[in-house]
Amino acid sequence: MTKNRQSRRFAFLCGVLLLLLACTTLGDLTGTGRIPSPESGEDTNSQIDLWLGATAALPSTNLELVTEYSDREPKRLFAETDSAGNTHLSIAVPVSPAFYADQPSDAPLPGDFELFIVDGKAYSRIGGEGEAVQNDSYLTMLVDALNGPEGPGLWLNIVPDQDYTPAGTEAHGGFTTAKYTVEGSLENGGVSGTIWVDSLSNALVGAELTVAEGLFFPPGSNGSGDVRITLTVRQITVPAITLP
């Protein structure tokens, strides 16, 4: 594969990732120009941020984040972290047939995005080919994805704290967790489901959320249908992660 072809392929995938992970402003997501906040203000938001920061730092785990839409293939993010804290992350990027209809015959094929965080440095590559290139701007990519529109953090932050109901303790993914049900009713729709928080690390290790279409998609967009977000974290022995 020529350098020019690789450059076009990288540019395409970066565009797809930006579209999927960033999409809109917070004001657009509610359609009101503001985000409803819990009565306790930043305390609840800070707690959720701490939960997700702890999630991204959990050693000897694998993580799967799946975002399901009614009108397209699911978005899937996988990550595993070894006992030393090194991480390998991959994002399977779905592409609709309509994309190919508008592309020249020699257009680069998209491939999975891979991120390696080894010894505190970040390296990325596309499609499982070649060596990974250092780019430390990706160091926070996992926690950013967990907090983005396709992750649980953004939606948990805007649900009022009175809409969380303790549901006891439960073994989940190898963790002993505090379980909560979520039934958040907001101006343009609701967020409902269940979350699990590890009692030892205070990491969010599970979430099953449904976000109403009126809340997820900004007014005037072509998106429709409720969106389901599932986060699963498991304790597991992960072989030492090294650069390819």
C-alpha positions in Angstrom: 0.0 0.0 0.0 1.5 3.4 -1.0 2.0 6.2 1.4 -0.6 8.3 -0.5 -3.2 5.5 -0.1 -2.4 5.2 3.6 -2.8 8.9 4.0 -6.3 8.9 2.4 -7.3 6.0 4.4 -6.2 7.7 7.7 -8.0 10.9 6.7 -11.2 9.0 6.0 -11.2 7.2 9.3 -10.4 10.3 11.3 -13.4 11.9 9.7 -15.6 9.0 10.6 -14.3 8.9 14.2 -14.9 12.6 14.7 -18.4 12.3 13.4 -19.3 9.3 15.6 -17.6 10.5 18.8 -18.2 14.2 18.8 -21.3 14.9 16.6 -23.0 17.8 18.4 -22.8 20.3 21.2 -24.4 19.6 24.5 -27.1 22.2 23.9 -28.1 20.5 20.7 -28.5 17.2 22.4 -31.4 18.5 24.6 -32.7 21.0 22.1 -33.1 23.6 24.8 -29.7 25.3 24.7 -28.9 24.1 28.2 -28.4 20.8 30.0 -30.7 19.9 33.0 -28.5 19.5 36.0 -29.0 17.4 39.2 -30.1 19.3 42.3 -26.8 18.7 44.0 -25.0 20.4 41.1 -21.5 19.5 40.3 -21.2 16.9 43.1 -23.0 14.3 41.0 -21.2 15.2 37.8 -17.9 15.0 39.6 -18.8 11.6 41.0 -19.6 10.2 37.6 -16.4 11.6 36.1 -14.5 9.8 38.9 -16.3 6.6 38.2 -15.3 6.7 34.5 -11.8 7.7 35.3 -11.5 4.7 37.5 -13.0 2.5 34.8 -10.3 3.5 32.3 -7.6 2.8 34.8 -8.7 -0.7 35.9 -5.9 -3.2 35.4 -6.4 -6.8 34.3 -9.8 -6.1 32.6 -11.4 -6.1 29.2 -14.1 -3.6 28.3 -16.8 -3.5 25.6 -18.9 -0.4 24.7 -21.7 -1.0 22.2 -24.0 1.7 20.9 -27.0 0.4 19.0 -29.1 2.4 16.6 -32.4 1.5 14.9 -31.1 2.5 11.4 -27.5 1.4 11.2 -24.9 -1.1 12.3 -23.9 -0.9 16.0 -20.8 1.1 17.0 -18.3 -1.2 18.9 -15.3 -0.2 21.0 -13.1 -2.9 22.7 -10.4 -2.3 25.2 -8.2 -4.5 27.4 -5.7 -3.4 30.0 -3.0 -5.7 31.4 -1.7 -5.8 35.0 0.9 -3.1 34.3 -1.8 -0.7 33.1 -1.0 -0.9 29.4 -4.0 -0.7 27.1 -5.0 -1.9 23.7 -8.2 -0.3 22.2 -9.9 -1.0 18.9 -13.0 0.6 17.3 -14.8 -1.3 14.6 -16.1 1.4 12.2 -19.3 0.5 10.4 -19.7 2.0 6.9 -23.0 2.1 5.1 -23.4 1.0 1.4 -24.3 4.6 0.6 -20.7 5.6 1.4 -19.2 3.3 -1.3 -21.7 4.7 -3.9 -20.0 8.1 -3.7 -16.4 6.9 -3.7 -14.0 6.3 -6.6 -13.2 2.7 -7.4 -9.7 3.0 -5.8 -11.0 4.6 -2.6 -9.2 3.2 0.5 -11.1 0.6 2.5 -11.8 1.6 6.1 -10.3 -0.5 8.8 -10.5 -0.9 12.5 -8.8 1.9 14.5 -6.3 0.6 17.0 -4.8 2.4 20.0 -1.9 1.2 22.1 -1.0 2.9 25.4 2.3 1.4 26.5 4.5 2.8 29.2 2.4 6.0 29.4 2.7 6.8 25.6 0.0 6.4 23.0 0.4 4.8 19.5 -2.2 4.4 16.8 -2.7 2.5 13.6 -5.5 1.6 11.1 -6.5 -1.8 9.7 -4.0 -4.0 11.6 -1.2 -3.2 9.2 2.3 -1.8 9.8 3.7 -0.2 12.9 1.8 2.0 15.3 2.6 5.7 15.2 3.1 7.6 18.4 0.4 10.3 19.1 0.0 11.2 22.7 -3.2 13.2 21.9 -4.9 9.9 22.1 -4.0 9.2 25.7 -7.4 10.2 27.0 -9.4 8.6 24.1 -10.9 5.8 26.2 -12.3 8.1 28.9 -13.4 10.6 26.3 -15.3 7.9 24.5 -17.0 6.8 27.8 -18.0 10.4 28.3 -19.1 11.1 24.7 -22.5 10.9 23.1 -22.1 7.2 22.4 -20.9 6.4 25.9 -22.8 6.3 29.2 -21.1 9.3 31.0 -22.8 12.2 29.2 -26.3 10.8 29.8 -25.6 9.8 33.5 -24.4 13.4 34.1 -27.6 15.0 32.9 -30.0 12.7 34.8 -31.1 14.3 38.1 -29.7 12.5 41.1 -33.2 11.7 42.5 -33.7 9.5 39.4 -31.1 7.1 40.6 -32.5 4.3 42.8 -30.2 1.9 44.8 -31.0 -1.7 43.9 -28.7 -3.6 46.3 -25.4 -5.3 45.6 -24.7 -7.7 42.9 -21.8 -9.7 41.4 -21.1 -8.3 37.9 -18.2 -9.1 35.6 -16.1 -10.5 38.5 -16.7 -7.4 40.6 -18.8 -6.9 43.8 -20.9 -3.9 42.8 -23.5 -1.4 44.0 -26.4 -1.6 41.5 -28.6 1.4 40.6 -31.7 1.7 38.4 -32.0 4.9 36.4 -35.2 6.5 35.3 -34.5 10.0 34.2 -37.2 12.1 32.7 -35.9 15.2 30.8 -37.5 17.8 28.6 -37.0 16.1 25.2 -37.0 12.5 26.4 -35.7 10.1 29.0 -32.7 8.0 30.0 -33.5 4.7 31.6 -31.7 1.5 32.6 -29.3 0.0 35.1 -25.7 0.7 36.1 -23.2 -1.2 38.3 -20.4 0.5 40.3 -17.5 -1.6 41.7 -17.5 -1.3 45.5 -13.7 -1.5 45.8 -12.5 0.9 43.0 -15.6 3.0 42.5 -15.3 2.3 38.8 -18.4 2.1 36.6 -18.2 -1.5 35.4 -21.5 -2.0 33.8 -24.3 0.1 32.2 -27.4 -0.7 30.2 -29.0 2.5 29.1 -31.7 3.5 26.6 -31.7 7.1 25.5 -34.8 8.4 23.9 -34.5 9.7 20.3 -35.7 13.1 21.2 -32.9 13.5 23.6 -30.1 11.9 21.6 -30.8 13.4 18.2 -30.8 17.2 17.8 -33.8 18.8 16.2 -33.6 18.8 12.4 -31.2 15.9 12.2 -32.0 12.8 10.2 -31.5 10.5 13.2 -34.4 8.6 14.6 -35.2 5.8 17.1 -34.1 5.2 20.7 -30.4 4.5 21.2 -29.2 1.7 23.5 -25.8 2.0 25.2 -24.2 -1.0 26.8 -20.9 -1.0 28.8 -19.5 -4.3 30.0 -16.3 -4.5 32.0 -14.9 -7.9 33.1 -12.0 -9.0 35.3 -9.7 -11.2 33.3 -6.0 -12.1 32.9 -4.7 -10.1 30.0 -1.4 -11.0 28.4 1.2 -8.2 28.5 0.4 -5.6 25.9 3.3 -4.5 23.7 3.6 -2.5 20.5 3.1 -4.5 17.2 
